[in-house]
Amino acid sequence: MTGPAERVAHLLRAEVAGISAMAGGDLSDVFAVTLTDGRACVAKLGGDAGAEAAMLRAIAATGAPAPGVLAVDGDLLILERLEARGGPSLAWPDLARVLGKLHAAQGDRYGWDGDHRFGAVAVENGRGDDWPAFWADHRLRCHLRHLSAGLARRIERLADRVGEYVPKAPPPSLLHGDLWGGNVLATQGGISGLIDPACYYGDREVDVAMLTLFDHPPSSFLDALNLEPGWRDRLPLYRLWPLLVHLRLFGSAYAGQVADSLDVLGI
């Protein structure tokens, strides 16, 4: 069986001087690769490499930084290796600027041209004009058969009432879709790249909800985003999507956070 080093060498038509596993990569294998000509790249093995490549190109087209796509072959994605010294805490002001560029790119409908996956969890992105219906069907009801009876009943009640919580027709902004600190590369000079996207078009507050779930952005960053009034009240609803995905991927440790979010929403 041909290994990742041999596949990289074949696709890039260059000899591999060194390859080593990188940290992270819960849902794929990630390798740092150095070529004999001095180039450095990242090889990701697993998942739909073509879909991720298209998303990275869409992000880069907005002017937001993303690694360049060097090659795609089945489940192998080869990317430019970007400089990184840490996560968003190094460059919150620049991240606000970057997200402004990303979210300014808008589609004509919500969703994406294809579905996606987080490991075993399907991410349905069917295009539509109704944002509350998109969120109810593709981000809440899709989990029902994978939940305990009690949580499923509560999620279904929320899905039936989702129009009471989310804006009816927010601008369909290009979303990163999995925006937590580990997917933001930064140096002291600013954001060097957004990685591991799960893009679709939707309410930009979705990216903010994800970012504030596991990270602690300063108020100056949030103020710079100039979000719509009431955005804080919508965070618990939008955070339910990543929490439900984590519950299905990593187990019952996330059930309490799902229940807490439902409590805050009065469900």
C-alpha positions in Angstrom: 0.0 0.0 0.0 1.3 3.4 -0.9 1.8 5.7 2.1 1.2 9.4 2.4 4.9 10.3 1.7 4.9 8.4 -1.6 1.6 9.9 -2.6 2.8 13.4 -1.8 6.0 12.9 -3.8 4.0 11.6 -6.8 1.5 14.4 -6.8 4.0 17.2 -6.3 6.7 15.6 -8.4 9.3 16.2 -5.7 11.2 14.0 -3.2 10.1 14.0 0.4 12.9 14.8 2.9 10.8 14.3 6.0 7.2 13.6 7.2 5.8 13.6 10.7 2.3 13.5 12.3 0.9 16.8 13.4 -1.2 17.4 16.5 -5.0 17.6 16.1 -6.7 15.8 13.3 -9.5 14.2 15.3 -11.3 13.3 12.1 -8.4 12.9 9.7 -4.6 12.1 9.8 -2.5 15.3 9.3 1.2 15.3 8.4 3.9 18.0 8.2 5.9 17.3 5.0 9.2 18.8 4.0 10.4 18.4 0.4 14.0 18.2 -0.7 13.6 21.4 -2.6 12.9 23.2 0.7 9.2 23.5 0.3 7.0 22.8 3.3 3.4 21.5 3.1 0.7 19.8 5.0 -0.9 16.5 3.9 -4.4 15.6 5.2 -5.6 12.1 4.8 -9.2 11.2 5.3 -12.5 12.8 4.5 -13.7 14.5 1.3 -10.5 16.3 0.1 -12.2 17.8 -2.9 -14.9 19.4 -0.9 -12.5 20.9 1.6 -10.3 22.2 -1.2 -13.3 24.0 -2.7 -14.1 25.5 0.6 -10.6 26.7 1.1 -10.6 28.3 -2.3 -13.9 30.0 -1.5 -12.4 31.5 1.7 -9.3 32.7 -0.1 -11.4 34.3 -2.9 -12.9 36.7 -0.3 -9.4 38.0 0.7 -9.5 36.1 4.0 -6.3 34.1 4.5 -6.4 30.3 3.9 -3.7 27.8 2.9 -3.2 27.4 -0.8 -4.3 24.0 -2.3 -1.4 22.3 -3.8 -3.0 19.0 -4.9 -6.1 16.8 -4.4 -6.2 13.1 -4.9 -9.2 11.2 -3.5 -8.9 11.3 0.3 -5.6 13.2 0.2 -5.4 17.0 0.4 -2.0 18.7 0.1 -1.9 22.3 1.4 0.6 25.1 1.8 2.0 25.1 5.3 1.4 28.5 6.9 3.3 30.2 9.6 1.6 29.9 13.0 2.7 30.8 16.5 -0.7 30.2 18.2 -4.4 30.8 17.9 -6.7 33.8 17.8 -5.6 35.2 21.2 -2.5 36.5 19.4 -4.5 38.6 16.9 -8.1 39.3 17.9 -8.3 42.7 16.1 -7.1 41.1 12.9 -9.5 38.2 13.2 -12.4 40.7 13.3 -11.0 42.2 10.1 -10.7 38.7 8.5 -14.2 37.7 9.4 -15.5 41.0 8.0 -14.0 40.0 4.6 -15.3 36.4 4.9 -18.8 37.3 5.9 -19.1 40.1 3.3 -19.1 37.4 0.6 -22.7 36.4 0.2 -24.7 33.8 -1.7 -28.1 34.0 -3.2 -29.5 31.2 -0.9 -28.7 29.5 2.4 -26.7 26.3 2.4 -24.0 24.9 0.1 -23.7 23.0 -3.2 -22.9 19.7 -1.4 -23.2 18.0 1.9 -20.3 17.5 4.3 -19.3 15.2 7.2 -17.7 15.5 10.5 -16.6 11.9 10.8 -19.7 9.8 11.2 -22.0 12.9 11.5 -23.5 14.0 8.2 -23.8 17.8 7.6 -26.8 18.5 5.4 -26.5 21.7 3.4 -29.4 21.6 1.0 -29.9 25.0 -0.6 -33.0 27.0 0.5 -34.5 30.5 0.9 -35.9 30.0 4.4 -33.3 30.4 7.1 -35.4 29.3 10.1 -36.4 26.2 8.1 -32.8 25.5 7.2 -31.7 25.7 10.8 -34.6 23.6 12.1 -34.2 20.8 9.5 -30.5 20.7 8.8 -29.0 21.7 12.2 -31.6 20.4 14.7 -34.0 17.8 13.5 -31.2 15.9 11.7 -30.0 14.8 15.1 -33.3 13.5 16.6 -32.8 9.8 16.0 -29.3 9.9 17.5 -30.4 11.4 20.9 -31.9 10.2 24.1 -35.7 10.4 24.1 -35.7 13.3 26.5 -33.3 15.4 24.6 -34.9 14.5 21.3 -38.3 15.8 22.5 -36.7 19.1 23.6 -34.8 19.5 20.4 -38.0 18.8 18.4 -39.9 21.4 20.3 -37.1 23.9 19.7 -37.1 23.1 16.0 -40.9 23.7 15.8 -40.3 27.2 17.4 -37.0 28.1 15.8 -38.6 31.1 14.0 -39.1 32.7 17.4 -35.4 32.8 18.0 -33.5 33.3 14.7 -33.8 36.2 12.3 -36.2 35.5 9.4 -33.9 36.5 6.6 -30.3 37.3 7.6 -27.8 38.0 4.8 -26.5 34.6 3.5 -22.9 35.2 4.5 -20.1 32.8 3.7 -19.4 30.9 6.9 -16.3 29.0 7.9 -18.7 26.6 9.6 -16.3 25.2 12.2 -14.7 28.3 13.6 -13.0 27.5 16.9 -9.6 28.6 18.0 -7.8 25.5 16.8 -8.9 26.3 13.2 -7.5 29.8 13.4 -3.7 30.2 12.7 -2.0 33.4 13.9 1.3 35.0 14.5 2.0 38.2 16.5 1.5 40.1 13.2 -2.0 38.8 12.5 -4.1 35.9 11.3 -2.1 33.7 8.9 -4.9 31.4 7.9 -8.3 29.8 8.5 -8.2 26.0 8.2 -10.4 22.9 8.4 -13.6 24.7 7.1 -17.1 23.3 6.8 -18.4 26.2 4.7 -22.0 27.1 3.8 -24.0 30.3 3.5 -26.0 31.5 6.5 -26.2 33.9 9.4 -22.8 35.2 10.3 -23.7 34.9 14.0 -23.2 31.1 13.6 -19.4 31.6 13.3 -19.5 33.9 16.3 -21.4 31.3 18.4 -18.9 28.6 17.6 -15.9 30.8 18.3 -17.4 31.8 21.7 -18.2 28.3 22.7 -14.7 27.1 23.3 -12.7 30.4 23.2 -13.0 33.7 25.1 -12.8 36.6 22.7 -12.5 40.1 24.3 -15.4 42.5 24.1 -13.4 44.7 21.8 -13.4 41.9 19.2 -17.1 41.3 19.5 -17.8 45.1 19.3 -15.7 45.3 16.1 -18.0 42.8 14.4 -20.9 45.2 14.7 -23.4 42.4 15.1 -27.2 42.8 15.0 -29.0 43.7 18.2 -30.0 40.6 20.2 -27.1 38.5 19.0 -26.2 37.4 22.5 -29.7 35.9 23.0 -29.2 33.8 19.8 -25.9 32.3 20.9 -27.4 29.4 22.9 -29.4 28.3 19.8 -26.6 28.5 17.4 -24.2 26.8 19.8 -26.5 23.8 19.9 -25.3 22.7 16.5 -21.6 22.1 17.4 -22.7 20.8 20.8 -25.0 18.2 19.2 -22.2 17.2 16.8 -19.8 16.8 19.7 -22.4 14.8 21.6 -22.7 12.4 18.7 -18.9 12.2 18.0 -17.5 12.2 21.5 -20.2 10.9 23.8 -22.4 11.9 26.7 -20.0 14.4 28.3 -21.7 17.0 26.1 -25.3 16.1 27.0 -25.2 18.5 30.0 -24.2 21.4 27.8 -26.9 20.6 25.4 -29.4 20.5 28.2 -28.1 23.8 29.7 -28.5 25.5 26.3 -32.1 24.3 26.1 -32.7 25.5 29.6 -31.5 29.0 28.7 -33.8 29.0 25.7 -36.7 28.0 27.9 -37.3 24.7 26.1 
